[in-house]
Amino acid sequence: MKAADTKTEFKKLPVAKPSYRHFTKSYDALSVGEVHDMYQLRSEVFVVEQDCVYQDIDGLDTKAQHLFVYDSLNLVAYARLFDLDIFTPKKAVIGRVIVRETYRGMGLGHDLIRFCLEALKSGDKTPPIKISAQKHLQKFYESHGFVNMGKEYLEDGIPHCEMHRA
């Protein structure tokens, strides 16, 4: 018998997607631990990873809803949401969209945007939404129905584009 005849073939088994719990809270309802987790992840990604020194604590957190996604222990994704007309007339706003670096590439970013859209719903209708997207993520947001409005700009030294979803 040749060595090739004894070769065992293994089937590639699907990898289980980790389970997450997500929730949305107003700033006043956040625990001290949740506030810490939120600022820690925002700082880790926006300031350290992206090497962008900016004033993250901007006074707007108190007006926002905060969407948290935890694995069994850690905050792994986050977004800041403004209901219709709070930040932008006739639009809701999604901002500070983050997925922890070690959790990227697993579809969690898509889940996060779906969670955001669901959280912004009023009844069964999602309001028009504005997002200030990092330019390299334009196609990602387009896959969720966002359209580039043609307005591109630098925000804290990073190319962004204004995107809307009807």
N, C-alpha and C positions, 0 to 999 in steps of 0.2 A: 504494500500500500504506500502510495506517495504521500508526502507531507500535505500536499494540496487537498488530498482526499479526506484528511482528518480535520480540516479547518471547520471550526464551529462558527456559525453565523448567529449574531445576537440581534434581536429586534430592538430598535430604539424606542424606549418607553416615553410616553409624554411626561413632562416635568409638571408636577402639581404647582399651580399658581398659589402663592402665599395668600392667606386670608387677612383681610384688612377690616378695620372698623372705621367708619367715617361719621362725622357729625359736624353740625354748624352751630355756632353760638355767637351771641352779641358780645362785645368787649366786656360789658359789665358782668356777664355770666361766666367769664373765664376764670378758672382756678389759677392760683399763683404758678403751679406747675405747667399749666397750658400756656400761660403768658411766657414763661421761661423757655419752653420748648419752641414756641413760635419765633421769638426773637433769636434764639440760638440757631435754628435752621435758616432763617432769613440771613443772619450774619454769615453763617458757614458758606452759603451759596453765593449770595449777592456781593458780599464784601471780600471774603477770603478767596473762594474759588474763582470768582470772576475778576478779582483784583480791582475792585471798584469802590473807592472810598466815597460814600455818600451818606446823607442824613436819613437813615431808615425810619427813625421815629419821627414822623411828620405831622402828628396831630390828627391824622385821619382814621387811625385804628378805632377810636371811640365811636365813629359813625358807621363802621363796617360790620358785616357778618364775617366770621372767620371759619373757614372750612378746614378741618383737620382730618388727616388720614394716618392712622397708627397701625403698625404691625402689632405683634403681641406685646411689645415693650416701648417702641420708639416712634416718634413722629417721623414719618417717611415722605409725606407730601402735604402741601398746604396751599391755600389760595385766600385772598382777601376779596370780599364781594360787597358791592354797593347796590342796594335796591334802586329801582327806577326813580329817577329825578333827584337822588341824594347827592351824587357827585357830578353828573352830567345831565342836562335837561333831556327828557324823553328817552333816556337810555339807562340801563343798568350797566355796571362796570365790573369786570373781573381783573384783578391785579395781583401782584406778588405771587405769581404761579411758580411753585417750586416742587421738584421731586429730588429727594436726596440722591446724590451721585451714585451710590451703590445700588440704588433701586431703579435706575434708568434702564431702558431697553427691555422691560418686562411688560409694557402696556399700561403701567400705572399712570403715566401722564394722560393717556386717553381716558382712563377711569376717572381721574381727577377732573377733567373737563366735563365729562358726563355728570359727575356729582355736582359741579358748579351749575350747570344748566338746570338740573333738577331742583337745586336749592333756590334758584332765582325764579322759578315758576310761580305764577299766581293762578291758582286753580289749575286748569290744564293748559294754560298758555304761557310760553316763555317770552318775556319782553325783549325788545331790541337791546343788543348788548354791544358795548364798546370795549376794546382791549388794546393796550399799548404793547405790541408783541416785539420781542427781539427778532430782528430781521431773519436770522437763520432758522427760526421756528415758524416762518410764514406758512409753509406747506402743511405743517402739523395742524395749525389752527384752521387752515382751509379745509382740512379733512373733517372738521366739526362745523362747517357751514359759515365760517368767517370769511370776509372779503376784504382785501387790501384796498384802502380808500385812496391810495396813491400818495399819501402824505408820509414821507420818510424823513427821519431826523435822528440826531444823536441825543441820547438820554444818558447822562453820566458817562459819556464817552463810548457808549455801545449803540450801534445802529438799531433803530426801532422802526416799526411802521404802525400806523393807526389802522385797526381792522374793526369791522362792524359785522354783526349778525342780526338779520331781520327777525 
